Amino acid sequence: MQARDVMTTKVVIVQADTPIAEIARILRTLGISGVPVMDGDTMVGIVKEVDLIARHARPHYPRYLPLLDAQIPLGGQREYQEIVRRIFGTTARDIMSTPVKTCHPDTDVEEVATLMVEKNVNPVPVVENGRLVGIISHTDLIRVFSELEITNEDASA
């Protein structure tokens, strides 16, 4: 079974300048776990439930080494800047995850499941020739796998 067999083809998208409150309303109202972020016809990121939640998590502050009269940052500076950007963000562009992990319509469903588990990705946009053609969420895979389990149980009975 391939991605094209399980993907949702009517993909809900948002533009890069869509306000965060609107994105939260879309996810909640439609019961979806994420939306691709578009800049015109180009997918530039994805906003997932966890991106909205991360805005309210406690930030990890960078550590500094005091040396003479200076404070020397000990790594993590880029990560901290990313956290601050997300906390104070107001649009999809500010909180979206990049780069986006995608798959092709011909990708095997087990490979999509592996991507979701190993890279902690949900949902996965399906892209063909640079164009967004569908999206696969945990719910889509659970539906398919449960149908397969039921079919296997019936066949063995």
C-alpha positions as MATLAB code, in Angstrom:
seq = 'MQARDVMTTKVVIVQADTPIAEIARILRTLGISGVPVMDGDTMVGIVKEVDLIARHARPHYPRYLPLLDAQIPLGGQREYQEIVRRIFGTTARDIMSTPVKTCHPDTDVEEVATLMVEKNVNPVPVVENGRLVGIISHTDLIRVFSELEITNEDASA';
ca = [
       0.000    0.000    0.000;
       1.290    3.456   -0.910;
       0.881    6.973    0.431;
      -1.557    7.816   -2.375;
      -3.888    5.076   -1.069;
      -4.225    6.614    2.407;
      -3.582   10.346    1.985;
      -6.208   13.022    2.395;
      -6.346   14.962   -0.865;
      -8.353   17.969    0.327;
      -5.499   19.556    2.256;
      -6.241   22.492    4.519;
      -3.455   25.057    4.141;
      -2.607   28.440    5.608;
      -0.583   31.313    4.231;
       2.636   32.438    5.906;
       0.936   35.574    7.252;
      -2.039   33.731    8.814;
      -2.446   34.767   12.477;
      -1.726   32.119   15.106;
      -5.217   32.451   16.617;
      -6.721   31.562   13.227;
      -4.457   28.518   12.903;
      -5.467   27.298   16.374;
      -9.138   27.731   15.437;
      -8.644   25.766   12.204;
      -6.888   22.847   13.945;
      -9.476   22.717   16.728;
     -12.567   23.145   14.532;
     -11.495   20.652   11.860;
      -9.859   18.198   14.272;
      -6.599   18.121   12.342;
      -3.052   17.901   13.681;
      -1.276   20.352   11.407;
      -1.414   22.555    8.340;
       1.131   23.188    5.594;
       2.209   26.835    5.367;
       2.246   28.252    1.854;
       3.848   31.333    0.374;
       1.926   31.541   -2.870;
       2.204   28.053   -4.421;
       5.316   27.092   -2.459;
       5.194   25.125    0.790;
       7.532   26.938    3.186;
       6.775   25.136    6.461;
       4.192   23.356    8.536;
       2.425   24.341   11.740;
       1.701   21.351   13.960;
      -0.159   21.133   17.245;
       3.175   20.915   19.050;
       4.270   24.230   17.486;
       1.269   25.932   19.084;
       1.912   24.210   22.413;
       5.637   25.074   22.350;
       4.743   28.768   22.523;
       3.613   28.185   26.116;
       6.406   25.905   27.306;
       9.107   27.166   29.644;
      12.163   28.211   27.626;
      15.583   26.769   28.379;
      17.851   29.739   28.885;
      21.381   29.631   27.468;
      24.226   29.130   29.925;
      27.058   31.604   30.251;
      30.580   31.293   31.561;
      31.652   34.362   33.512;
      35.224   35.223   32.572;
      36.747   38.416   33.891;
      34.107   41.056   33.090;
      32.558   39.147   30.178;
      29.789   36.570   29.780;
      30.697   33.879   27.239;
      27.684   31.926   25.899;
      28.068   28.137   26.117;
      26.238   26.934   23.018;
      22.512   26.822   22.603;
      22.358   30.448   21.439;
      20.674   29.584   18.141;
      18.165   27.287   19.862;
      17.344   30.035   22.365;
      16.774   32.554   19.564;
      14.441   30.034   17.908;
      12.465   29.602   21.142;
      12.134   33.363   21.587;
      10.994   33.739   17.957;
       8.251   31.195   18.508;
       7.101   32.600   21.852;
       6.677   36.111   20.500;
       5.472   35.072   17.051;
       2.122   36.214   15.720;
       1.871   34.443   12.351;
       2.385   31.024   10.795;
       5.795   32.155    9.511;
       6.909   32.832   13.092;
       6.068   29.425   14.555;
       6.186   27.001   11.617;
       8.533   24.031   11.567;
      11.118   23.853    8.806;
      12.347   22.020    6.883;
       9.189   20.017    6.236;
       9.500   16.221    6.170;
       7.489   15.049    3.147;
       6.855   11.904    1.170;
       5.964   11.054   -2.428;
       2.610    9.478   -3.412;
       4.504    6.253   -4.282;
       6.101    5.998   -0.825;
       5.239    2.763    0.962;
       2.876    3.257    3.926;
       5.277    1.452    6.265;
       7.973    3.968    5.275;
       5.602    6.836    6.130;
       4.904    5.196    9.510;
       8.648    4.853   10.111;
       9.173    8.536    9.275;
       6.428    9.518   11.716;
       7.898    7.422   14.526;
      11.618    8.030   14.002;
      11.397   11.754   13.211;
       8.345   12.486   15.403;
       6.468   13.944   12.427;
       2.700   14.394   12.177;
       1.221   15.113    9.702;
       3.333   14.312    6.621;
       2.629   16.334    3.462;
       2.628   14.326    0.241;
       4.473   16.133   -2.561;
       4.759   15.252   -6.252;
       6.795   17.321   -8.722;
       7.137   20.061   -6.104;
       3.361   20.312   -5.676;
       1.391   19.487   -2.512;
      -1.043   16.717   -3.466;
      -2.097   15.309   -0.093;
      -1.352   14.849    3.581;
      -1.141   11.841    5.908;
      -1.760   12.001    9.654;
      -1.529    9.481   12.480;
      -5.307    9.110   12.210;
      -5.068    8.100    8.531;
      -2.531    5.369    9.311;
      -4.438    4.082   12.335;
      -7.576    3.796   10.188;
      -5.743    1.843    7.479;
      -3.831   -0.409    9.866;
      -6.963   -1.178   11.904;
      -8.829   -2.102    8.712;
      -5.960   -4.448    7.810;
      -6.111   -6.032   11.294;
      -9.846   -6.622   10.958;
      -9.370   -8.114    7.489;
      -6.590  -10.392    8.778;
      -8.764  -11.524   11.713;
     -11.659  -12.322    9.375;
      -9.375  -14.274    7.030;
      -7.978  -16.400    9.848;
     -11.406  -17.196   11.342;
];
